[in-house]
Amino acid sequence: MTPLAAVVMAAGLGTRMRSATPKHLHPLLGRRMVDWVTGAVRTAGADPVVIVVSEETQDAFPGETTAVQRDPRGTGDAAASARATLEGFEGDVLVASGDSPLLTPELLRELVETHERERPAVTVLSYEPPSRPPYGRIVRDDADGLSAIVEARDATPEQLAIDEMAASLYVFSSADLWWALEHITTDNDQGELYLTDTIGVLVADGRTAVVHRTNDPRSPDGVNTRAELAAAAATLRDRVNAAHMAAGAGIVDPASTWIDAAVELEADCVIHPFTVLRGASSVAEGAEVGPHVVAIDASIGPRSLVGPFCYLRPGTVLEAEAKAGTFVEIKNTRVGEGAKVPHLSYIGDADIGEGTNIGAGGVTANYPHRPGLPKARTTIGRNVRTGIHNVFVAPVQIGDDAWLAAGTVITEDVPPGSLAGFPPRQVIKEGYVYEQRDD
């Protein structure tokens, strides 16, 4: 098989997005728009992958192979910017737009396979979208072969009536690509170097151009506006949810459930409506999450219960059969096996032992009292029973089996098996719980 490189064009700023964030860096289900494209081309077998960036965005791609387009002179200039980076590469070059996040590896492989089979100078992806967006039209000759791609703003009324559109996706022989880019001009409405003009240049020189037409009306679409970004996000949401359900996860209402691409769901977990799972979150077998739950970089253990109306922030770990209930917020905390934070509590920077129950209105107060100090942690042992409206002023440790009286601000460590509290001042009765058991 011929070696395959890829050039992903991501230098445009996307002014129609009306955003200070460059278009290709807008987030979609935990990835930037361009990351969906680079992920697809890599999965399709392209290596190396060169991302064409602007001077403004070149620092946004650490660890990636990039080429800088110094001036915004059009898509032809963008592709040409990658030439020096691919110096010495002899093979085929897949050229894709970085604003097409719905591209799939399967569609890219089909395009590459057509190019491998036909061995033309270039293979172009075409499709027929439901509407007639301002995309380049596929112009065919009398023998139904590809003769040119004409941009919408340069097209005649007859050409604008063509339903077959170019999808800004190509596979070139590398030698033909670099030759054609040397021969395109700025003789067009925008005065730019169009990558689409390479097709007419190659055909006029007697070289072959082939069309691979897909029946997929959605995957080739680009994103240029906020509305198109939202539509693309919904399509990716549906794909991600469908993949999880095919693997055995239960998603009650996929249309209202948003799951980032990196989230892991085990079989037989259940995700209820209006739940958002973001970042590197994971949900284990038998857990139930939602409705109305947001979890970010959180680990939800087997048979755990979360929600409704719960917020799990980064660093939250719920072990097996733990519970984070209604109107609960948890951050950077380990909740031990079978432990419960049932309702109306904020627990941050804490460790909660197995079997412990946190009463309603529990709050860990862990912000440093002096500037520059790190946040302190609260440690609550095993089988502890806290009262309602307890505040834990960190750093503080609650021993195993302790009980806490309602309405108490805990400022001192509580030994195991003790009863502590009694506002307005804390009183500790050591051994109280064990004495009651002896009776």
Buried (B, 14 or more C-beta within 10 A) or exposed (E): EEBBBBBBBBBBBBEEBEBEEBBBBBBBBBBBBBBBBBBBBBEBBBEBBBBBBBEEBBEBBEEBBBBBBEEEBBBBBBBBBBBEBBEEBEBBBBBBBBBBBBBBBEBBBBBBBBBBEEEBBBBBBBBBBEEBEEBBBBBBEEEEEBBBBBBBEBBEEEBEEBEBBBBBBBBBBBEBBBBBBEEBEBEBEEEBBBBBBBBBBBBEEEBBBBBBEBEBEBBBBBBBEEEBBEBBBEBBBEBBBEEBBEEEBBBBBBEBBBBBBBBBBBEBBBBBBBBBBBEBBBBBBBBBBBBBBBBBBBBBBBBBBBBBBBBBBBBBBBBBBBBBBBBBBBBBBBBBBBBBBBBBBBBBBBBBBBBBBBBBBBBBBBEEEEEEEEBBBBBBBBBBBBBBBBBBBBEBBBBBBBBBBBBBBBEEBBBBBBBBBBBEEBEBBBEBBEEEEEE
